[in-house]
């Protein structure tokens, strides 16, 4: 390895750790809900509500409370999405494969 290789590796490592230094305010987080890959909802996690999502021939009951979102009931056979529990941090996801539903926490909604 040359000196330039070491400099390049060091710079890349610093940039790769930069997202860890960013402090995301959980009150500003949103959940993006997709069905079959298409965005159907962008919900603010600071609002408390419960709603039913019909998708993939079934339904999921989704609750938003205390800055987190969870699938609290589903009629899919394995209920992995329900057992996943609530999520609130950027990058966390809940997936209901039988219903083709994906819920992901993002820092701000994409326009």
C-alpha positions as CSV (number, residue, x, y, z in Angstrom):
1,X,0.0,0.0,0.0
2,X,1.2,3.4,-0.9
3,X,0.8,6.6,1.1
4,X,-2.0,7.8,-1.2
5,X,-3.9,4.5,-0.6
6,X,-3.8,5.0,3.1
7,X,-5.0,8.6,2.8
8,X,-7.9,7.5,0.5
9,X,-8.9,4.7,2.9
10,X,-8.8,7.1,5.9
11,X,-11.0,9.7,4.1
12,X,-13.5,7.0,3.0
13,X,-13.7,5.7,6.6
14,X,-14.4,9.2,8.0
15,X,-17.2,9.8,5.4
16,X,-18.7,6.4,6.1
17,X,-19.0,7.2,9.8
18,X,-20.5,10.7,9.3
19,X,-24.1,9.5,9.4
20,X,-23.5,8.1,12.9
21,X,-22.6,11.6,14.1
22,X,-25.9,13.1,12.8
23,X,-28.5,13.4,15.5
24,X,-31.9,12.7,14.1
25,X,-34.8,14.2,16.2
26,X,-37.3,11.4,16.7
27,X,-40.2,14.0,16.6
28,X,-39.2,14.8,13.0
29,X,-39.2,11.1,11.9
30,X,-41.8,9.8,9.4
31,X,-42.8,6.3,8.4
32,X,-43.1,5.5,4.7
33,X,-45.5,2.7,4.0
34,X,-45.2,0.8,0.7
35,X,-47.4,-1.8,-0.8
36,X,-45.7,-3.8,-3.6
37,X,-42.9,-1.3,-3.7
38,X,-45.2,1.7,-4.2
39,X,-45.4,4.4,-1.6
40,X,-49.0,4.7,-0.3
41,X,-48.6,6.7,2.9
42,X,-46.1,9.0,4.6
43,X,-47.1,9.4,8.2
44,X,-45.7,11.7,10.9
45,X,-44.7,9.7,14.0
46,X,-45.6,12.6,16.3
47,X,-49.3,12.0,15.6
48,X,-51.1,9.3,17.5
49,X,-53.5,7.2,15.4
50,X,-54.6,3.7,14.5
51,X,-55.7,2.6,11.0
52,X,-56.3,-0.5,8.9
53,X,-54.3,-1.1,5.8
54,X,-55.8,-3.5,3.2
55,X,-53.2,-5.1,1.0
56,X,-52.3,-8.4,-0.7
57,X,-55.6,-9.9,0.0
58,X,-55.4,-9.3,3.7
59,X,-55.3,-6.5,6.3
60,X,-52.9,-5.1,8.8
61,X,-53.9,-2.8,11.7
62,X,-51.2,-0.2,12.3
63,X,-50.8,1.9,15.4
64,X,-48.7,5.1,15.8
65,X,-48.0,6.0,19.4
66,X,-45.2,7.7,21.4
67,X,-43.2,8.4,18.2
68,X,-43.2,4.8,17.1
69,X,-45.2,2.7,14.6
70,X,-46.2,-1.0,14.9
71,X,-48.4,-3.5,13.2
72,X,-50.6,-4.6,16.1
73,X,-52.8,-7.1,14.2
74,X,-52.5,-8.9,10.9
75,X,-54.4,-11.8,9.3
76,X,-51.3,-13.2,7.6
77,X,-50.4,-16.8,8.6
78,X,-47.0,-16.2,10.4
79,X,-47.5,-12.7,11.9
80,X,-43.8,-11.8,11.8
81,X,-44.8,-8.2,11.3
82,X,-46.8,-8.2,14.5
83,X,-44.0,-9.9,16.5
84,X,-41.5,-7.3,15.2
85,X,-42.9,-4.8,17.6
86,X,-42.8,-1.0,17.4
87,X,-40.1,0.8,15.5
88,X,-39.0,4.5,15.8
89,X,-35.4,4.9,14.7
90,X,-34.3,5.9,11.2
91,X,-33.6,2.9,9.0
92,X,-35.7,0.4,11.0
93,X,-38.3,-1.6,9.0
94,X,-41.3,-3.8,9.4
95,X,-42.2,-6.2,6.6
96,X,-45.3,-8.2,6.0
97,X,-44.3,-10.4,3.1
98,X,-47.7,-12.2,2.5
99,X,-49.4,-8.8,2.1
100,X,-46.4,-7.2,0.4
101,X,-46.3,-4.3,2.9
102,X,-43.1,-2.5,4.0
103,X,-42.9,0.1,6.7
104,X,-39.6,2.1,7.0
105,X,-38.6,5.0,9.3
106,X,-37.1,7.9,7.5
107,X,-35.8,11.3,8.7
108,X,-38.1,13.3,6.5
109,X,-40.6,12.5,3.8
110,X,-39.4,12.4,0.3
111,X,-41.3,14.7,-2.0
